[in-house]
Amino acid sequence: MLRVLLADDCAAFRSVLREYLLMFPLDFALAAEACDGHEVVKWAQMTNPDVIVVDVKMPGIDGLEAVRLLRASGLQSNIIVCTSFDSEEVLAQALEAGADAYLKKPIDFGGLGDLMKKGRRNPVLSFQSNHCGGGTRITMGTVEI
């Protein structure tokens, strides 16, 4: 069972993620929740989760700075950055900070589950979902599925 830390300043989004985890009690357990970058660092160091799902834009220190601090502390969790920003620059910053994967909101929950299960240094860099029924696109380098 993977212990997951959910970090987003939007309580409704954390609630949706929490409900998703509860659908798979044998696969995932909620380790903690955080609503700002400082809490991400605090709870990650206290609970040492297997997976951290973190938003980029949060109060206090942002999600990318939290990722940098966690990596500098030696934390080995699988870190998935989840954001509504759709830019190559943010993707590059997330990976440079030490994120293992990058998800664009709105997220595909099946894809999120797969990313959480894959572990550190997952080759999937970007997972995009069209919530209006257009399908899902996974981009890895130049390979599109």
HELIX and SHEET records of a PDB file:
HELIX    1   1 ALA A   11  LEU A   22  1                                  12    
HELIX    2   2 GLY A   37  THR A   47  1                                  11    
HELIX    3   3 GLY A   63  ALA A   72  1                                  10    
HELIX    4   4 GLU A   88  ALA A   97  1                                  10    
HELIX    5   5 PHE A  109  LYS A  118  1                                  10    
SHEET    1   A 5 PHE A  28  ALA A  34  0                                        
SHEET    2   A 5 LEU A   2  ALA A   7  1                                        
SHEET    3   A 5 VAL A  51  ASP A  55  1                                        
SHEET    4   A 5 ASN A  78  THR A  83  1                                        
SHEET    5   A 5 ALA A 101  LYS A 104  1                                        
SHEET    1   B 3 SER A 126  ASN A 130  0                                        
SHEET    2   B 3 GLY A 135  MET A 140 -1                                        
SHEET    3   B 3 VAL A 143  GLU A 144 -1                                        
END                                                                             
